[in-house]
């Protein structure tokens, strides 16, 4: 009997088969411009191909293609009182 192992999203980031853990779309490596207000450090991110509908992304360690952590979704904006 085979065990169903959950795919580790970190293990596949950076490959052609990398998938978003939230919606299953492909994940792309791109600049953080447009996601971070101040991208003066030229940060790179793995971003879901369905962005902004699915806003999952993972920051990349500087100078590498290694993700800093698992892809996360932005939290909902706070309502202004």
Secondary structure by P-SEA (a helix, b strand, c coil): cccccccccccccccccccccccccbbbbbbcccccccccccccccccccccccbbbbbbccccccccccbbbbccccccc
